[in-house]
């Protein structure tokens, strides 16, 4: 479901990706659509999307291997790539340091092995000579880094909640200096209505007043957002109401509706069986009366 607010975010992401060395820092709470819209924007720009997959046992060694593969593909093959990285994938703060180095210089210290350097020299020597630069090892590697910075576009999907975010910004300033910041705020009423209608029409719920239900969901979600701000002002306690909360509201309603309909259907079937039994008994009694009177 695309609504105007999401279209604006996609347009900003596409504009950043199409800039030379364009990187983005997407700030918002979880479930606000940062990663989904980043994937859509990368697809619209016809860039390859690279994202690490954090599994059990995933650590800094595996992250460096993934990062090296992405950077070498950008530098050697000139493949425009979107590197999408979320704060939920951080298992070691050294990962953020590596991303900071990529944003700043396009290189991470001690990332490449001798055989990787040989592959880089073989792939970038011709480009270095074509620029009229002596193909020394340092010049070829500088050409490689320039190609990396021109092809890789880093999108960071971070949440501004908590002290860890502030600490990372202080320790790694390139997260701000080398990125265009885009804030993902609360969904507008149009977005709540559009998404709610899409979710409610996935199943044939046969509601007599679907529009009224959708407007009720919208009012409930917005009233809870207002109440959370009041709690923050009075009790100094932050309660975050995200679009995921709205989707959970719809999901809970559909589950409660299914359970209620199942319960009512069970009672209706029991009532019908009772009425059928009473009807059969009345018919049998009527027949017996006829036989007795005859």
Residue, then its C-alpha position, 0 to 999 in steps of 0.5 A: x500500500x502506497x500513500x503520500x507520506x511513503x511516496x515522499x520518503x521513497x522520493x527522498x531515498x531515490x534522490x540520495x541514492x542517485x547523488x554521487x557518494x550519496x548515503x542516507x541515515x533513516x531515523x525512526x522507531x521500528x516498524x515505520x517502514x525504513x527498510x521496506x522503503x529503502x528496498x523499494x527505492x534501491x529497486x527503482x534506482x536499479x541498484x543491487x541491494x546488499x544486506x547482511x543476514x545475522x544468524x546464530x554465531x554471526x560475528x565480526x569475522x563474518x561481517x567483514x567477509x560480507x562487507x569485503x565481498x560487497x566492496x570488491x563487487x563495487x570497486x572491481x565490477x563497478x556495480x552500483x549497490x545499496x548497502x542496507x544496515x539496521x541497528x538491529x543487526x549490530x552484534x558488535x560495535x566494531x561493525x559501526x566503526x567499519x561502516x563509519x570507515x566506509x562512509x569516510x574513506x571507502x576502506x576498512x583497515x586490515x580488510x583485504x588479504x594478499x589475494x584480494x589485493x591481487x584481484x584489485x590490482x588486476x581489475x583496476x590497473x587498466x582504469x588507473x592507466x586510463x586516467x593517466x596515472x602511473x599504475x603503482x600499487x598505491x595509485x591502483x588502490x586509490x583508484x579502487x577506493x574511488x570506484x568503491x565510494x562512487x558505487x556503494x551507497x550506504x543506508x542506515x536504518x537506526x532508531x533514535x531511542x536510547x543512549x546507544x544511538x547518541x553514543x554511536x553518533x559521538x564515537x562515529x561522526x561520519x554517520x551524520x557528516x557523510x549521510x543525509x538524514x531522513x526522519x520517519x515520524x508518525x503515520x498520517x490519517x491517510x496512511x492509517x486508513x489506506x493500510x487499514x483498508x488493505x489489511x481488512x480486505x485481505x480476507x472476506x470479513x463480511x462486515x456491514x460497515x467497513x468504513x466505520x471500522x476503519x475510521x474507528x481504528x484510525x481514531x483509536x491509534x491517533x488517540x493513543x499517540x496523543x495519550x502517549x505524549x501526555x504520559x511523557x509530559x506528566x510522568x516523563x515516561x516515553x511510550x512509543x506507538x509505532x505503525x506496527x502497533x496499528x497493524x497489531x490492532x487490526x490483527x487482534x481485531x481479526x482474530x477476536x472477530x474470528x473467535x467470536x464468530x466461531x463461538x456464535x456459530x457453535x451456539x447457533x449450531x447447538x440451538x439448531x440441533x435442539x430445535x430439530x430434536x424438538x421438532x422431531x419429538x413433536x412430529x413423533x408425538x403427533x403421530x402417536x396421538x393419531x395412532x391412539x385416537x384411531 
